[in-house]
Amino acid sequence: MIEIVDLHKSFGKKIVLNGVSITINDGETFCIIGRSGTGKSVMLKHIVGLLNPDSGCVKVDGSQIDTMNKKELFEIRKSMGYVFQGAALFDSMTVFENIILGMYEYGERDVNIMKQEAIRVLSAVELLPSNIDIESAQFQKEWEILSNKKPSDLSGGMRKRVGVARALVGSPKYIFYDEPTTGLDPVTSEQMDIMIKDISKKINVTSVIITHDMFSVFNVAERVAMLGDNGKLCFYGTTEEMRNSKDQRVVEFLDRFEN
């Protein structure tokens, strides 16, 4: 469980987060929305320990993030996967090398173990077939072709899927998505939404999604938090409660989406 408790953060005179309190339950798919510059990414950086609060705190599984030392942060980050906007794949590396980079950084050197994990996560995001014997010639051929591709050989949707696959390495408890449908056409965006829902169900992962895409919000979210311009929460609840909200900021945000 992730607990954000009375979180305050300013940069100079700019108040970004102003007393934000949110609880994200285990196994939940949770969306954080709001206009650009309202603190969505700043909140996410607090959760993963890249920023420390001015006051308030973030707790993950009962442990307070900003009081951890480097070793403790290193360990808790093993339970987290991060899907960057645009996938953030390394252009000079193959798909396989991009996938197993984290394993290598953690000290893994057994190529067979790394290959097995890469196959598992690429199958989870449906870039490799899951209904074919992995020892078969057909599967091995598909693996060789995909694993040796460079990011420049992939479509936008495939790059996003590889980014998700990399985040799934090691079976993390939490997956953080930063604008996962940005730059995708409507059909591919919907496929990404379906994949996020399927992954959440298959591996019981907690998914936290930053997005401007309200179609995605209503497709995948169980609950939503909306940040306002003043650094405060202007909505926190289910998608159905959001549709029925009378808060003018929420109404205007949804009007832009529906129109």
N, C-alpha and C positions, 0 to 999 in steps of 0.2 A: 504494500500500500504506500502511496505517495501522499504526504501531508504538507501542504503549503500553509503556513501559519502567520497571518498578519505581516506579510512580506512588503518591505519598503526598499526601494532602490532609486537613487537619483544620480545623474551625471551632471556635475556642476549645479546649475539652477534648474535643470530639466528634471522634473519628477516623472519617472517612468512607471514605477509600481508604487501604489499608495494604499497599503493595508489590505493586500489581496490574501484571501484564505480559501483554499480549495482542497478537497480530498478526492483522490483518484483511487478507486477500489481495484483490488487484484482481479485480473481477467477482463477488465472493462475497456471499452473503446471510447476514448474521451477526446473531444475536439476543443481546441483553443482558437477562438476567432476574434476579429476586431480589425479596425482600419490599420493601415500601415503606420508604424511608429507608436503603437499603443502598448508595446512591451511584451508581445508574444514570445519572440525569440529570447528576450532577456529572461523571461520566466523559465524557459527551457534550459538556458545556460546555468541558472541557479540550481535546477534539479540535478544536472550532471556535474556540478561543482566547478564550473568554469568562471563563475562570478560568486562573490560573497555578498549577502544582503547588508544594507545599512542598519536594518533592524528586522525582527521577525526571523523565521527560519524555514528550512525545508528538511523534512524527514523522509527517508526511504527505508521501509521496513523497520521503523522505529529508531533508526540511527540518524543523527543530525549531520547533514552534509558539510556545513561550513566549519564544524569543529574537528573534522577528520584530518589526519596527517596524510602525506603523499601515499604511504603504503596502504592505508585504509581506503583512500579514494581509488587507488589502483584496483583493489579487490572488489569494491562495490560496482565499479564500472564494468567489471566482467559480467555483471547481471544486466547490462544495458546494451542495446544496439541502437545505432543512429543512422537514419536514412537522410542524407543531405539533399537539399534542393539541387536538382540537376544531376543527382547521383554522385558527383565528385569522384569519378573513377580516374585512375592514373593513366594518362594516354599512352605512356610508354610500356605499360604492362598488359599482359594478356588477361582475359577473363579469369582464368585460374589463378594467376598471380594476384589480381585484385581481390579475389575472394579470400585467399588464405594469408593475406598480408598480416592480419591481426594474429593468427595462429603462430606465424613465424616470429612476430615481435614478442609473443609470450613464451618463446623458446622451443616450439615444436619444430622438429627437423625430419620426422618420418614422412616421406613423400606419400606413402600408401594411406596413412591416417589422414593427411591433408586432402588427398584425392577423394577419399570416402566422404569426408565432411563437405567438400565442394559439390559432390554429386548429390548429397542429401539436400543441401540448401537450394541448389539449382533446380532440383526436382520439386521442391516445395513451392517455388515461384513459377513452376510450369515452363521452364526453359529446357528441361530434359523430361522425357516421358517417365511416368511412374508405374506404368503397366507393362514394362518390358524388363526381362531378366538383364540385370546390369552386366552380366558376364557374356551376354550374347554379342555377336559381331555387329548387329544393327545398333545396339545401344553404344558400344564402344566407338563406332564410327561417328555417331551423333556427339558423343562426348569429346572426341578428338577435334571435331570441327568447331564446336562451341568454345571449348576451353582455350583454344589457341587464337581465337579472335581478339582483336584489339577494340577498344571502345569506338574507334572511328568506323568499324565495320558493323556497328549495331544501330538499330533504329532508336528513336527517343524512348519508346516504350520498353525496349529490351534493356537499354542502359538503366532505366529506373528499376527494372526487375533485378538486374545484377546488383544494383545498390541495395535493394531489399535483401537479396540473398547474402550479401556480405554482412549485413546487420544481423542476420539469423545465425551466423557461425557461433558455435558454442552454446546454442539454445538459451539465449538471454531471457530473463523474466519480463523485461521492459523493452519496448521498441518505440523510439521517438522518430516521428516523420515530420520533416520540415518541407511544407508545400509539395506533397508527393505528386500532385496532378498538374503542377505548373508546366506550361509549354507543351502539354499533350492535347491532341484532338479529343472531341467529346466521346468517341467510341473507346479510345485507348484509356481515357480518364475513367470511364465506367469499368473497364476491365481491371484497372488498378484498384478501384474501390472494392470490386468483388474479391480480388486477391487479398487485400488487407483483411476483409471479413473472414475469408477462408483460413488464412494463417492464424488469426485470433482464435478461431474455433479449433483448428487442428492441434495447435501446440499450447493453447490456453495462455497466451501472452497478453500482457497489459499494453495496449496501444495508445499512445498520446500523439495527436495529430495537430500540427499548426497548419491552418489553411484559410484561404479566402474563398474557396470553392464551396458554395452552399449546397450544390448538388451532392458533393461528397459528404458534407455534414449530415444531410438528411438520409444519405445512403448507408453510412457506416456508424454514426455516433450513437451511443447510448445516452450520454450526457454531454453538455456543452458549457463552456465558460466563455463569456464575451467581455473583452476589456474595452473600456472607454477612453476618451482622450485625456481624462484627468488622472489616469493611472489606477482607477478603481474598477471593480467589477460592476458591469451594468446588467449582467445576466449570468445565472448559474443554475442549471437544471436540465431536464430532459428536452429532447427536440420537440415533443408535443407541447410542453410548457412554453417553449420558445415561440412556437407558432401563435400561441394565445397570449403572449406577453403584451402588456399595455405600455411598457416603457417606450418612450418616444424614440430613443436611440436604437432600440431593437427593431421597432416598427419601421424606421427609416432604412435600416440595414437590410431588412427582409424585403422591403419595397423595391430596392435596387435589384435584388436577386430575382424577384418574381416578375419584374418588368423588363 
